[in-house]
Amino acid sequence: MKAVYSAPHLFWVVYYQDVLRSNGIECFIKNEYLSGGAGELPPNECWPRLYVDDQDFERAQQIVQAELDSRPTDAPSWTCPQCGEENEGQFVICWKCGAVNEQDNVGN
């Protein structure tokens, strides 16, 4: 077993667990409940970790990296053409009226 991903927040580790499982890679999380040990133990050693079988490691690493690379970073805000509401760049759908952003600024 090899650790393919680790983060300080369990949310992201579970997210990548779901991504890997949807790609047919079995995996499990260790240190899920170890956050209470931070202080007595080095904090990064308490982070939850996602493990995969050795034979799946390279493929899992590629999938996780591709997903990390696809995350939007500092996308510019956009104004909804339907209602005029200002929306933060990471959102594709207007929070106020539900209109879809026609501009392709997510991830740029």
KOLZALUM-696877 format. One record per residue: residue in one letter; x negated, y, z of N, C-alpha, C in turn. Coordinates in steps of 0.001 Angstrom, whole numbers, padded with zeros to 6 digits, always signed. Each point is the difference from the previous one (the first is absolute). Layout:
<rs>
AXYZXYZXYZ
...
</rs>
This chain:
<rs>
M-000842-001182+000000+000842+001182+000000-000887+001245+000000
K+000418+000989-000787-000736+001261-000064+000972+001162+000161
A-000472+001044+000688+000804+001208+000159-000062+000799-001295
V+001165+000321-000535+000064+000733-001258+000403+001457+000212
Y+000614+000315+001155+000434+001370+000250+000168+000203+001500
S-000313+001209+000447+000168+000381+001394+000336+001480+000053
A+000840+000382+000946+000390+001405+000148+000412+000242+001447
P-000066+001254+000451+000379+000282+001380+001497-000150+000261
H+000814+000044-001052+001452-000085+000171+000529-001300-000597
L+000755-000733+000780+000553-001287-000422+000871+000139-001248
F+000653+001145-000146+000870+000226-001158-000700-000332-001316
W-001218+000540-000186-000712-000210-001267-000459-001439-000164
V-000375-000640+001081-000444-001396-000085+001174-000894-000407
V+001171+000252+000579+001194-000765-000372+000390+000294-001450
Y-000144+001253-000412+000294+000362-001394-000868-000820-000961
Y-001297-000053+000255-000893-000753-000888+000217-001503+000124
Q+000439-000463+001154+000376-001401+000132+001157-000304-000961
D+000986+000886-000038+001129-000182-000918-000448+000048-001459
V-000913+000925-000319-000515+000110-001370-000684-001305-000405
L-000857-000522+000873-000710-001239-000330+000958-001179-000117
R+000941-000093+000918+000956-001111-000064+000840+000069-001270
S+000357+001213-000424+000785+000128-001236-000827-000386-001227
N-001325-000046+000163-000898-000447-001069-000423-001456+000180
G+000670-000709+000901-000245-001421+000183-001200-000346+000858
I-000484+000949+000801-001164-000251+000854+000464-000096+001449
E-000239-001158+000604+000335-000184+001407-000996+000766+000865
C+000496+000628+001041-000863+000787+000876+000637+000115+001378
F-000795+000425+000969+000518+000213+001345-000742+001156+000660
I+000608+000529+001054-000552+001154+000710-000555-000447+001344
K-001218+000442+000290-000607-000195+001320-000088+001362+000678
N-000136-000004+001293-000111+001210+000832+001277+000833-000033
E+001100-000622-000318+001266+000710-000116+000376+000721+001293
Y-000333-000582+001131+000397+000569+001289-001199+000418+000841
L-001137+000258-000630-001225+000293+000733-000219+001488+000253
S+000876+000865-000481-000223+001444+000131-000118+000440+001456
G+000599-000715+000911-000109+000331+001417-001403-000183+000544
G-000834-000721-000709-001376-000219+000430-000945+001119-000377
A+000459+000940-000821-000853+001120-000425-000422+000790+001227
G-001257+000267+000091-000576+000662+001171-000908-000969+000725
E+000535-001177+000288-000818-001064+000570-000811-000661-001111
L+000581-000011-001182-000644-000536-001200-000150+001145-000996
P-000935-000097-000933-000100+001044-001024+001331+000108-000756
P+000510+001217-000186+001322+000160-000626+000144-000706-001348
N-001018+000084-000862+000145-000640-001312+000002-001524+000091
E-000477-000555+001093+000071-001452+000192+001409-000430+000398
C+000824+000960+000404+001376-000284+000406+000995+000173-001144
W-000466+000487-001135+000895+000212-001135+000548-001333-000494
P+001247-000031-000412+000525-001217-000615-000742-000291-001303
R-000207-001284-000274-000746-000415-001194+000805-001022-000778
L-000102+000110-001302+000700-000908-000897-000991-001014-000557
Y+000297-001266+000196-000892-001085-000417+000629-000841-001109
V-000871-000460-000894+000404-000901-001086-000975-001173-000038
D+000403-001071-000694-000905-001134-000201-001195+000444-000834
D-001129-000654+000220-001228+000343-000724+000193-000010-001518
Q+000721-001003-000512+000162-000097-001455+000883+001113-000571
D+000796+000666+000838+000861+001096-000452-000608+001376+000251
F-001164+000038+000642-000559+001272+000460-000241+001001-001126
E-000676-000420-001063-000327+000947-001080+001256+000554-000659
R+000943-000868-000284+001251+000450-000623+000764+000924+000945
A+000054-000364+001282+000691+000834+000986-000664+001366+000117
Q-001314+000008-000005-000749+001253+000083+000319+000899-001200
Q+000085-000584-001181+000334+000765-001207+001412+000574+000076
I+000931-000787+000492+001390+000452+000115+000110+001136+001003
V-000635-000164+001166+000038+001051+001022-000655+001269-000528
Q-001148-000129-000651-000692+001182-000523+000829+000703-001071
A+000634-000763-000871+000852+000596-001037+001162+000755+000630
E+000552-000555+001047+001105+000661+000701-000486+001271+000696
L-001168-000073+000628-000574+001191+000638-000278+001090-001028
D-000517-000384-001154-000314+000964-001054+001247+000647-000588
S+001135-000697+000087+001226+000534-000593+000760+000940+000931
R-000451+000126+001235+000664+000917+000939-000140+001439-000483
P+001091+000749+000041-000110+001407-000386-000843+000777+001008
T-000831+000877-000502-000815+000831+000875+000168+001454-000392
D+000474+000775+000907+000139+001439-000183+000710+000366-001298
A+001064-000702-000313+000789+000362-001173+000640+001363+000255
P+000088+000842-001015+000562+001331+000198+001495-000051+000296
S+000470+000974+000757+001434+000114+000261+000725+000253-001311
W+001274-000330-000028+000796+000225-001199+001366+000532+000379
T+000582+000757-000896+001320+000579+000216+001017-000820-000780
C+001039-000418+000692+001034-000813-000625+000718+000825-001076
P+000057-000519-001221+000670+000745-001066+001519+000050+000167
Q+000528-000910+000827+001451-000068+000159+000505+000944+001088
C-000674+000010+001168+000503+000823+001111-000959+001108+000409
G-001220+000005-000546-000961+001052+000315-000759-000201+001303
E+000188-001130+000645-000665-000260+001283-001478-000323-000215
E-000840+000496+000894-001434-000288-000031-000237-001364+000659
N-000749-000880-000665-000301-001335+000516-001505-000200+000048
E-000470-000725+001012-001421-000316+000085-000371-000959-001125
G-001254+000069-000423-000462-000733-001168+000111-001505+000060
Q-000041-000595+001195+000047-001457+000080+001393-000559-000267
F+001009+000882-000039+001363-000461-000229+000349+000057-001480
V+000643-001050-000495+000415-000073-001390+001477+000384-000123
I+000733-000138+001094+001426+000306+000022+000231+001175+000938
C+000817+000950-000438+000319+001172+000812+000723-000437+001266
W-000461+000471+001135+000597-000389+001273+001396+000594+000159
K+000289+001090-000679+001272+000697+000178+001110-000555-000895
C-000288-000159-001299+001069-000407-000922-000207-001379-000618
G-001200-000578+000147-000258-001336-000531-000433-000039-001454
A-000220+001172-000602-000458+000036-001394-001430-000527-000093
V-000307-000657-001102-001338-000552-000221-000898+001084-000573
N-001245+000055+000484-000987+000951-000511-000408-000429-001403
E+000244+000837-000958-000353-000306-001389-001476+000240-000275
Q-000660+000787+000852-001433+000259-000164-000758-001215+000489
D-001061-000369-000682-000813-001148+000410-001193+000498+000790
N+000272+000545+001210-001096+000544+000796-000378-000896+001164
V+000691-001112+000193-000313-000880+001111-001253-000786-000343
G-000991+000067+000882-001245-000728-000195-001043+000766-000772
N+000284+001208-000419-000973+000811-000747-000741+000927+000917
</rs>
